[in-house]
Amino acid sequence: MESPTEKLELITKYFADFTPHQLQQFASLEEAYKDWNAKINVVSRKDIDQLYLHHVLHSLSIAAIAEWEKGTQVIDIGCGGGFPSVPLAIFFPDVQFYAVDSIAKKLKVVDAVCEMAGIKNITTKHTRVEEIKNKKFDYAISRAVAPLRDLWQWAGPLLIKKANQPNGLICLKGGDLHQEIFESGVRPKMMSIYDIFPEEYFQEKFIIQVKKP
C-alpha cells in the first residue's frame, strides 16, 4: 500500500510545477475515492490501495503527451469513476472536461469526488456517447471502455477539425492490440506508457492516438 508521501511522489517524480492547490487536490483523491467506493464500488478492491499508480498516474500519461491550451474542450467517453478525466482536470485546470457514462451511479461518484477535491472544470452527463448530437469537442479521451473501432465511430462525429494542431481521440489500452487496431480500420499512433513512466505496472499498457482527418 502506498504511504501518503509515496502517493504524491509517484506524481511529482514525473511532473514538476504543480501549485500547492493542485497537490492538495491530488492528495485529497484517496479519501474521496475510498469514502465513495465503500458506498458505490467503482474501483476494484485491489486497485483502491494502489489508486495513485493504477489510476491517477495512469490517467496522467495523457498529460505527458498532450499540450492542451486554455479553453480546450475534452470529452471522456465512458468515464466510469472519473478516469482519466478527474486527474487530467486537476492537471489542466483551464481545460473543460465533459464526462459521460451510461451508468448514473458512477457519475454520482465523479460529482462527489469533484466536490471534495474542489475540481470545477468537469461537467458530467448521464448518456450514451452515441446519443450526443448538439456538442463538439477538441479531443476525446477514454480508458479501456470499448474496442478502438467503436471508440472512433463514437468520437469521430463529435470532434472539431483543428487546423493548427493534430487533435483527435486519445485512449488508454493494454495487452496485445494488433487485432483490435487492424479491425478498427484506422492507423493510430501507439506509445508505450512504460517508456514514459518506467514503473512495472505500465508494461504492456499503451496510449493510442487517432488524429481527426
CYANA upper distance limits for C-alpha pairs under 8 A (distance plus 0.5 A):
  1 MET  CA     49 ASP  CA      5.97
  1 MET  CA     50 GLN  CA      6.82
  2 GLU  CA      6 GLU  CA      6.25
  2 GLU  CA      7 LYS  CA      6.33
  2 GLU  CA     49 ASP  CA      7.44
  2 GLU  CA     50 GLN  CA      6.97
  3 SER  CA      7 LYS  CA      6.68
  4 PRO  CA      8 LEU  CA      7.54
  4 PRO  CA     27 ALA  CA      8.37
  5 THR  CA      9 GLU  CA      6.65
  6 GLU  CA     10 LEU  CA      6.56
  7 LYS  CA     11 ILE  CA      7.75
  7 LYS  CA     27 ALA  CA      8.14
  7 LYS  CA     52 TYR  CA      6.32
  7 LYS  CA     53 LEU  CA      8.38
  8 LEU  CA     12 THR  CA      6.60
  8 LEU  CA     23 LEU  CA      8.01
  8 LEU  CA     26 PHE  CA      7.87
  8 LEU  CA     27 ALA  CA      7.26
  8 LEU  CA     52 TYR  CA      8.31
  9 GLU  CA     13 LYS  CA      5.95
 10 LEU  CA     14 TYR  CA      7.78
 10 LEU  CA     52 TYR  CA      7.67
 10 LEU  CA     53 LEU  CA      7.54
 10 LEU  CA     57 LEU  CA      7.80
 11 ILE  CA     15 PHE  CA      6.61
 11 ILE  CA     52 TYR  CA      8.40
 11 ILE  CA     57 LEU  CA      6.86
 12 THR  CA     16 ALA  CA      6.32
 14 TYR  CA    197 PHE  CA      7.93
 18 PHE  CA     22 GLN  CA      6.40
 18 PHE  CA     23 LEU  CA      6.93
 19 THR  CA     23 LEU  CA      6.93
 20 PRO  CA     24 GLN  CA      6.62
 21 HIS  CA     25 GLN  CA      6.69
 22 GLN  CA     26 PHE  CA      6.73
 22 GLN  CA     90 ILE  CA      6.69
 22 GLN  CA     91 PHE  CA      7.79
 23 LEU  CA     27 ALA  CA      6.58
 24 GLN  CA     28 SER  CA      6.62
 25 GLN  CA     29 LEU  CA      7.15
 25 GLN  CA     90 ILE  CA      7.50
 25 GLN  CA    117 ALA  CA      5.60
 25 GLN  CA    118 GLY  CA      7.43
 25 GLN  CA    119 ILE  CA      8.29
 26 PHE  CA     87 PRO  CA      7.90
 26 PHE  CA     90 ILE  CA      7.86
 26 PHE  CA    117 ALA  CA      8.23
 28 SER  CA     32 ALA  CA      6.86
 28 SER  CA    116 MET  CA      8.00
 28 SER  CA    117 ALA  CA      6.31
 29 LEU  CA     33 TYR  CA      6.46
 29 LEU  CA    113 VAL  CA      7.59
 29 LEU  CA    117 ALA  CA      7.08
 30 GLU  CA     34 LYS  CA      6.45
 30 GLU  CA     51 LEU  CA      7.50
 31 GLU  CA     35 ASP  CA      6.38
 32 ALA  CA     36 TRP  CA      6.76
 32 ALA  CA    112 ALA  CA      8.24
 32 ALA  CA    113 VAL  CA      5.96
 32 ALA  CA    116 MET  CA      6.92
 32 ALA  CA    117 ALA  CA      8.03
 33 TYR  CA     37 ASN  CA      6.08
 33 TYR  CA     48 ILE  CA      8.34
 33 TYR  CA    109 VAL  CA      8.42
 33 TYR  CA    113 VAL  CA      7.24
 34 LYS  CA     38 ALA  CA      6.78
 34 LYS  CA     48 ILE  CA      7.51
 35 ASP  CA     39 LYS  CA      7.72
 36 TRP  CA     40 ILE  CA      6.47
 36 TRP  CA     41 ASN  CA      8.13
 36 TRP  CA    109 VAL  CA      6.83
 36 TRP  CA    112 ALA  CA      8.41
 36 TRP  CA    113 VAL  CA      8.49
 37 ASN  CA     41 ASN  CA      5.16
 37 ASN  CA     42 VAL  CA      6.50
 37 ASN  CA     43 VAL  CA      7.07
 40 ILE  CA    105 LYS  CA      7.71
 40 ILE  CA    106 LYS  CA      8.11
 40 ILE  CA    109 VAL  CA      7.96
 42 VAL  CA     80 GLY  CA      7.51
 42 VAL  CA     81 GLY  CA      6.01
 42 VAL  CA    106 LYS  CA      7.12
 43 VAL  CA     47 ASP  CA      6.82
 43 VAL  CA     48 ILE  CA      6.50
 43 VAL  CA     81 GLY  CA      7.77
 44 SER  CA     48 ILE  CA      6.72
 45 ARG  CA     49 ASP  CA      7.83
 46 LYS  CA     50 GLN  CA      7.72
 47 ASP  CA     51 LEU  CA      6.31
 47 ASP  CA     54 HIS  CA      6.98
 47 ASP  CA     55 HIS  CA      8.47
 50 GLN  CA     54 HIS  CA      6.27
 50 GLN  CA     55 HIS  CA      8.29
 51 LEU  CA     55 HIS  CA      5.79
 51 LEU  CA     56 VAL  CA      6.91
 52 TYR  CA     56 VAL  CA      5.11
 52 TYR  CA     57 LEU  CA      6.29
 53 LEU  CA     57 LEU  CA      5.69
 53 LEU  CA     58 HIS  CA      6.97
 53 LEU  CA    201 TYR  CA      8.37
 54 HIS  CA     58 HIS  CA      6.31
 54 HIS  CA    201 TYR  CA      8.01
 55 HIS  CA     59 SER  CA      6.45
 55 HIS  CA     83 PHE  CA      7.25
 55 HIS  CA     84 PRO  CA      8.08
 56 VAL  CA     60 LEU  CA      6.77
 56 VAL  CA     83 PHE  CA      8.11
 56 VAL  CA     84 PRO  CA      8.04
 56 VAL  CA     87 PRO  CA      6.26
 57 LEU  CA     61 SER  CA      6.96
 58 HIS  CA     84 PRO  CA      8.28
 58 HIS  CA    202 PHE  CA      8.40
 59 SER  CA     63 ALA  CA      8.32
 59 SER  CA     83 PHE  CA      6.72
 59 SER  CA     84 PRO  CA      4.91
 59 SER  CA     85 SER  CA      7.98
 59 SER  CA     87 PRO  CA      6.89
 59 SER  CA     88 LEU  CA      7.37
 60 LEU  CA     64 ALA  CA      7.10
 60 LEU  CA     84 PRO  CA      7.84
 60 LEU  CA     87 PRO  CA      7.00
 60 LEU  CA     88 LEU  CA      6.69
 60 LEU  CA     91 PHE  CA      8.44
 61 SER  CA     65 ILE  CA      7.51
 61 SER  CA    193 ILE  CA      7.16
 61 SER  CA    196 ILE  CA      7.82
 61 SER  CA    197 PHE  CA      8.30
 61 SER  CA    207 ILE  CA      8.24
 62 ILE  CA     66 ALA  CA      6.45
 62 ILE  CA     88 LEU  CA      8.40
 62 ILE  CA    170 ILE  CA      8.03
 62 ILE  CA    207 ILE  CA      7.88
 63 ALA  CA     67 GLU  CA      7.84
 63 ALA  CA     88 LEU  CA      7.31
 63 ALA  CA     91 PHE  CA      7.95
 64 ALA  CA    196 ILE  CA      8.07
 68 TRP  CA     72 THR  CA      6.68
 68 TRP  CA     92 PHE  CA      8.14
 68 TRP  CA     95 VAL  CA      7.67
 69 GLU  CA     94 ASP  CA      8.15
 69 GLU  CA     95 VAL  CA      7.58
 70 LYS  CA     94 ASP  CA      5.35
 70 LYS  CA     95 VAL  CA      5.99
 71 GLY  CA     94 ASP  CA      6.50
 71 GLY  CA     95 VAL  CA      5.57
 71 GLY  CA     96 GLN  CA      6.83
 72 THR  CA     94 ASP  CA      8.29
 72 THR  CA     95 VAL  CA      5.53
 72 THR  CA     96 GLN  CA      6.65
 72 THR  CA    137 PHE  CA      8.42
 72 THR  CA    138 ASP  CA      6.78
 73 GLN  CA     95 VAL  CA      6.82
 73 GLN  CA     96 GLN  CA      5.52
 73 GLN  CA     97 PHE  CA      6.62
 73 GLN  CA     98 TYR  CA      8.15
 73 GLN  CA    137 PHE  CA      5.57
 73 GLN  CA    138 ASP  CA      5.79
 73 GLN  CA    139 TYR  CA      7.15
 74 VAL  CA     95 VAL  CA      8.01
 74 VAL  CA     96 GLN  CA      6.70
 74 VAL  CA     97 PHE  CA      5.37
 74 VAL  CA     98 TYR  CA      6.64
 74 VAL  CA    137 PHE  CA      6.17
 74 VAL  CA    138 ASP  CA      6.46
 74 VAL  CA    139 TYR  CA      5.32
 74 VAL  CA    140 ALA  CA      6.09
 74 VAL  CA    141 ILE  CA      7.64
 75 ILE  CA     97 PHE  CA      6.30
 75 ILE  CA     98 TYR  CA      5.17
 75 ILE  CA     99 ALA  CA      6.39
 75 ILE  CA    100 VAL  CA      7.91
 75 ILE  CA    137 PHE  CA      7.06
 75 ILE  CA    139 TYR  CA      6.96
 75 ILE  CA    140 ALA  CA      5.28
 75 ILE  CA    141 ILE  CA      6.66
 76 ASP  CA     84 PRO  CA      7.89
 76 ASP  CA     85 SER  CA      6.70
 76 ASP  CA     97 PHE  CA      7.60
 76 ASP  CA     98 TYR  CA      6.62
 76 ASP  CA     99 ALA  CA      5.23
 76 ASP  CA    100 VAL  CA      6.69
 76 ASP  CA    140 ALA  CA      6.46
 76 ASP  CA    141 ILE  CA      5.34
 76 ASP  CA    142 SER  CA      6.07
 77 ILE  CA     99 ALA  CA      7.16
 77 ILE  CA    100 VAL  CA      6.19
 77 ILE  CA    101 ASP  CA      7.33
 77 ILE  CA    129 VAL  CA      7.06
 77 ILE  CA    140 ALA  CA      7.45
 77 ILE  CA    141 ILE  CA      6.73
 77 ILE  CA    142 SER  CA      5.74
 77 ILE  CA    145 VAL  CA      8.21
 78 GLY  CA     99 ALA  CA      7.90
 78 GLY  CA    100 VAL  CA      6.11
 78 GLY  CA    101 ASP  CA      5.00
 78 GLY  CA    102 SER  CA      7.67
 78 GLY  CA    129 VAL  CA      8.26
 78 GLY  CA    142 SER  CA      7.24
 78 GLY  CA    143 ARG  CA      8.38
 78 GLY  CA    145 VAL  CA      6.67
 79 CYS  CA     83 PHE  CA      6.31
 79 CYS  CA     84 PRO  CA      7.63
 79 CYS  CA     85 SER  CA      7.59
 79 CYS  CA     99 ALA  CA      6.16
 79 CYS  CA    100 VAL  CA      6.32
 79 CYS  CA    101 ASP  CA      6.20
 79 CYS  CA    142 SER  CA      7.48
 79 CYS  CA    143 ARG  CA      8.15
 80 GLY  CA    101 ASP  CA      6.83
 80 GLY  CA    103 ILE  CA      8.29
 80 GLY  CA    106 LYS  CA      6.00
 80 GLY  CA    107 LEU  CA      7.57
 81 GLY  CA    106 LYS  CA      5.74
 81 GLY  CA    107 LEU  CA      7.18
 81 GLY  CA    109 VAL  CA      6.61
 81 GLY  CA    110 VAL  CA      6.12
 82 GLY  CA     86 VAL  CA      5.68
 82 GLY  CA     99 ALA  CA      7.96
 82 GLY  CA    107 LEU  CA      8.25
 82 GLY  CA    109 VAL  CA      8.43
 82 GLY  CA    110 VAL  CA      5.91
 83 PHE  CA     87 PRO  CA      7.60
 83 PHE  CA    142 SER  CA      8.50
 83 PHE  CA    143 ARG  CA      7.51
 84 PRO  CA     88 LEU  CA      6.83
 84 PRO  CA    141 ILE  CA      8.03
 84 PRO  CA    142 SER  CA      7.44
 84 PRO  CA    143 ARG  CA      7.16
 85 SER  CA     89 ALA  CA      6.36
 85 SER  CA     97 PHE  CA      7.29
 85 SER  CA     99 ALA  CA      7.49
 85 SER  CA    122 ILE  CA      8.30
 85 SER  CA    141 ILE  CA      8.48
 86 VAL  CA     90 ILE  CA      7.10
 86 VAL  CA    110 VAL  CA      8.23
 86 VAL  CA    114 CYS  CA      8.01
 86 VAL  CA    119 ILE  CA      8.50
 86 VAL  CA    122 ILE  CA      8.17
 87 PRO  CA     91 PHE  CA      6.80
 88 LEU  CA     92 PHE  CA      6.38
 89 ALA  CA     93 PRO  CA      6.07
 89 ALA  CA     95 VAL  CA      7.47
 89 ALA  CA     96 GLN  CA      8.10
 89 ALA  CA     97 PHE  CA      7.38
 89 ALA  CA    119 ILE  CA      7.61
 89 ALA  CA    121 ASN  CA      6.87
 89 ALA  CA    122 ILE  CA      7.41
 90 ILE  CA    119 ILE  CA      7.26
 93 PRO  CA    121 ASN  CA      7.07
 94 ASP  CA    121 ASN  CA      7.91
 95 VAL  CA    121 ASN  CA      7.36
 96 GLN  CA    121 ASN  CA      5.68
 96 GLN  CA    122 ILE  CA      6.74
 96 GLN  CA    123 THR  CA      8.43
 97 PHE  CA    121 ASN  CA      6.57
 97 PHE  CA    122 ILE  CA      5.17
 97 PHE  CA    123 THR  CA      6.73
 98 TYR  CA    122 ILE  CA      6.28
 98 TYR  CA    123 THR  CA      5.37
 98 TYR  CA    124 THR  CA      6.30
 98 TYR  CA    125 LYS  CA      7.81
 99 ALA  CA    122 ILE  CA      7.28
 99 ALA  CA    123 THR  CA      6.58
 99 ALA  CA    124 THR  CA      5.18
 99 ALA  CA    125 LYS  CA      6.75
100 VAL  CA    107 LEU  CA      8.30
100 VAL  CA    124 THR  CA      6.26
100 VAL  CA    125 LYS  CA      5.34
100 VAL  CA    126 HIS  CA      6.40
100 VAL  CA    127 THR  CA      6.69
100 VAL  CA    128 ARG  CA      7.68
100 VAL  CA    129 VAL  CA      7.31
101 ASP  CA    106 LYS  CA      8.00
101 ASP  CA    107 LEU  CA      7.46
101 ASP  CA    125 LYS  CA      7.30
101 ASP  CA    126 HIS  CA      5.99
101 ASP  CA    127 THR  CA      6.28
101 ASP  CA    128 ARG  CA      6.79
101 ASP  CA    129 VAL  CA      8.04
102 SER  CA    126 HIS  CA      6.07
102 SER  CA    127 THR  CA      5.46
102 SER  CA    128 ARG  CA      5.70
103 ILE  CA    107 LEU  CA      7.62
103 ILE  CA    126 HIS  CA      7.31
104 ALA  CA    108 LYS  CA      6.96
104 ALA  CA    126 HIS  CA      6.18
105 LYS  CA    109 VAL  CA      7.17
106 LYS  CA    110 VAL  CA      7.04
107 LEU  CA    111 ASP  CA      6.59
107 LEU  CA    124 THR  CA      6.97
107 LEU  CA    125 LYS  CA      8.05
107 LEU  CA    126 HIS  CA      7.66
108 LYS  CA    112 ALA  CA      6.69
109 VAL  CA    113 VAL  CA      6.52
110 VAL  CA    114 CYS  CA      6.58
110 VAL  CA    124 THR  CA      8.23
111 ASP  CA    115 GLU  CA      6.75
111 ASP  CA    124 THR  CA      7.76
112 ALA  CA    116 MET  CA      6.70
113 VAL  CA    117 ALA  CA      6.48
114 CYS  CA    118 GLY  CA      6.20
114 CYS  CA    119 ILE  CA      5.14
114 CYS  CA    120 LYS  CA      7.52
114 CYS  CA    122 ILE  CA      8.18
115 GLU  CA    119 ILE  CA      6.82
115 GLU  CA    120 LYS  CA      8.38
127 THR  CA    131 GLU  CA      7.36
127 THR  CA    132 ILE  CA      8.15
128 ARG  CA    132 ILE  CA      7.78
129 VAL  CA    154 TRP  CA      7.02
130 GLU  CA    154 TRP  CA      6.15
133 LYS  CA    158 LEU  CA      8.46
135 LYS  CA    158 LEU  CA      7.34
136 LYS  CA    158 LEU  CA      5.38
136 LYS  CA    159 LEU  CA      6.12
136 LYS  CA    160 ILE  CA      6.64
137 PHE  CA    158 LEU  CA      6.48
137 PHE  CA    159 LEU  CA      5.43
137 PHE  CA    160 ILE  CA      6.32
138 ASP  CA    159 LEU  CA      6.15
138 ASP  CA    160 ILE  CA      6.00
138 ASP  CA    161 LYS  CA      8.12
138 ASP  CA    162 LYS  CA      8.02
138 ASP  CA    167 ASN  CA      6.87
138 ASP  CA    168 GLY  CA      7.42
139 TYR  CA    159 LEU  CA      6.93
139 TYR  CA    167 ASN  CA      6.50
139 TYR  CA    168 GLY  CA      5.56
139 TYR  CA    169 LEU  CA      6.31
139 TYR  CA    170 ILE  CA      7.93
140 ALA  CA    155 ALA  CA      6.73
140 ALA  CA    159 LEU  CA      7.90
140 ALA  CA    168 GLY  CA      6.84
140 ALA  CA    169 LEU  CA      5.17
140 ALA  CA    170 ILE  CA      6.70
141 ILE  CA    169 LEU  CA      6.33
141 ILE  CA    170 ILE  CA      5.35
141 ILE  CA    171 CYS  CA      5.82
142 SER  CA    170 ILE  CA      7.21
142 SER  CA    171 CYS  CA      5.13
142 SER  CA    172 LEU  CA      6.83
143 ARG  CA    171 CYS  CA      6.06
143 ARG  CA    172 LEU  CA      5.15
143 ARG  CA    173 LYS  CA      6.93
144 ALA  CA    171 CYS  CA      8.07
144 ALA  CA    172 LEU  CA      6.67
144 ALA  CA    173 LYS  CA      5.93
144 ALA  CA    174 GLY  CA      8.29
146 ALA  CA    150 ASP  CA      6.84
146 ALA  CA    151 LEU  CA      6.76
147 PRO  CA    151 LEU  CA      6.82
147 PRO  CA    180 GLU  CA      7.06
147 PRO  CA    184 SER  CA      8.27
148 LEU  CA    152 TRP  CA      6.54
148 LEU  CA    180 GLU  CA      7.05
148 LEU  CA    181 ILE  CA      7.16
148 LEU  CA    184 SER  CA      6.21
149 ARG  CA    153 GLN  CA      6.71
149 ARG  CA    180 GLU  CA      8.07
149 ARG  CA    181 ILE  CA      8.17
149 ARG  CA    183 GLU  CA      7.20
149 ARG  CA    184 SER  CA      4.41
149 ARG  CA    185 GLY  CA      7.53
149 ARG  CA    186 VAL  CA      8.38
150 ASP  CA    154 TRP  CA      6.69
150 ASP  CA    184 SER  CA      8.21
151 LEU  CA    155 ALA  CA      6.41
152 TRP  CA    156 GLY  CA      5.96
152 TRP  CA    169 LEU  CA      7.68
152 TRP  CA    184 SER  CA      8.42
152 TRP  CA    210 VAL  CA      8.40
153 GLN  CA    157 PRO  CA      7.98
154 TRP  CA    158 LEU  CA      7.91
155 ALA  CA    159 LEU  CA      6.95
155 ALA  CA    169 LEU  CA      7.31
156 GLY  CA    168 GLY  CA      8.19
156 GLY  CA    169 LEU  CA      8.39
156 GLY  CA    212 LYS  CA      7.47
159 LEU  CA    168 GLY  CA      7.16
159 LEU  CA    212 LYS  CA      7.64
160 ILE  CA    212 LYS  CA      8.38
161 LYS  CA    167 ASN  CA      7.77
161 LYS  CA    212 LYS  CA      6.75
161 LYS  CA    213 PRO  CA      7.86
162 LYS  CA    166 PRO  CA      7.36
162 LYS  CA    167 ASN  CA      7.06
166 PRO  CA    211 LYS  CA      6.47
166 PRO  CA    212 LYS  CA      7.56
167 ASN  CA    211 LYS  CA      6.10
167 ASN  CA    212 LYS  CA      6.43
168 GLY  CA    209 GLN  CA      7.66
168 GLY  CA    210 VAL  CA      6.15
168 GLY  CA    211 LYS  CA      4.95
168 GLY  CA    212 LYS  CA      5.16
169 LEU  CA    208 ILE  CA      8.46
169 LEU  CA    209 GLN  CA      6.17
169 LEU  CA    210 VAL  CA      5.60
169 LEU  CA    211 LYS  CA      7.01
169 LEU  CA    212 LYS  CA      8.05
170 ILE  CA    207 ILE  CA      7.34
170 ILE  CA    208 ILE  CA      6.19
170 ILE  CA    209 GLN  CA      5.09
170 ILE  CA    210 VAL  CA      7.09
171 CYS  CA    207 ILE  CA      6.32
171 CYS  CA    208 ILE  CA      5.73
171 CYS  CA    209 GLN  CA      7.10
172 LEU  CA    205 LYS  CA      7.88
172 LEU  CA    206 PHE  CA      6.37
172 LEU  CA    207 ILE  CA      5.36
172 LEU  CA    208 ILE  CA      6.79
173 LYS  CA    205 LYS  CA      6.40
173 LYS  CA    206 PHE  CA      5.87
173 LYS  CA    207 ILE  CA      6.99
173 LYS  CA    208 ILE  CA      7.71
174 GLY  CA    204 GLU  CA      6.08
174 GLY  CA    205 LYS  CA      4.70
174 GLY  CA    206 PHE  CA      6.31
175 GLY  CA    204 GLU  CA      5.76
175 GLY  CA    205 LYS  CA      6.95
176 ASP  CA    204 GLU  CA      8.16
177 LEU  CA    181 ILE  CA      6.49
178 HIS  CA    182 PHE  CA      6.61
179 GLN  CA    183 GLU  CA      6.61
180 GLU  CA    184 SER  CA      6.66
181 ILE  CA    185 GLY  CA      7.56
181 ILE  CA    186 VAL  CA      7.53
181 ILE  CA    187 ARG  CA      7.96
181 ILE  CA    188 PRO  CA      8.22
182 PHE  CA    186 VAL  CA      8.08
186 VAL  CA    210 VAL  CA      7.86
187 ARG  CA    210 VAL  CA      7.55
188 PRO  CA    208 ILE  CA      6.71
188 PRO  CA    209 GLN  CA      5.79
188 PRO  CA    210 VAL  CA      5.19
188 PRO  CA    211 LYS  CA      7.91
189 LYS  CA    208 ILE  CA      6.26
189 LYS  CA    209 GLN  CA      5.52
189 LYS  CA    210 VAL  CA      7.05
190 MET  CA    206 PHE  CA      7.08
190 MET  CA    207 ILE  CA      6.25
190 MET  CA    208 ILE  CA      5.20
190 MET  CA    209 GLN  CA      6.96
191 MET  CA    195 ASP  CA      8.34
191 MET  CA    206 PHE  CA      5.98
191 MET  CA    207 ILE  CA      5.63
191 MET  CA    208 ILE  CA      7.08
192 SER  CA    196 ILE  CA      7.62
192 SER  CA    203 GLN  CA      8.24
192 SER  CA    204 GLU  CA      7.81
192 SER  CA    205 LYS  CA      6.70
192 SER  CA    206 PHE  CA      5.07
192 SER  CA    207 ILE  CA      6.93
193 ILE  CA    197 PHE  CA      6.47
193 ILE  CA    198 PRO  CA      8.19
193 ILE  CA    202 PHE  CA      6.34
193 ILE  CA    203 GLN  CA      7.81
193 ILE  CA    205 LYS  CA      6.24
193 ILE  CA    206 PHE  CA      5.68
193 ILE  CA    207 ILE  CA      7.02
194 TYR  CA    198 PRO  CA      5.12
194 TYR  CA    199 GLU  CA      6.82
194 TYR  CA    200 GLU  CA      7.97
194 TYR  CA    202 PHE  CA      5.39
194 TYR  CA    203 GLN  CA      5.87
194 TYR  CA    204 GLU  CA      8.13
194 TYR  CA    205 LYS  CA      7.55
194 TYR  CA    206 PHE  CA      8.44
197 PHE  CA    202 PHE  CA      7.71
198 PRO  CA    202 PHE  CA      7.58
199 GLU  CA    203 GLN  CA      7.97
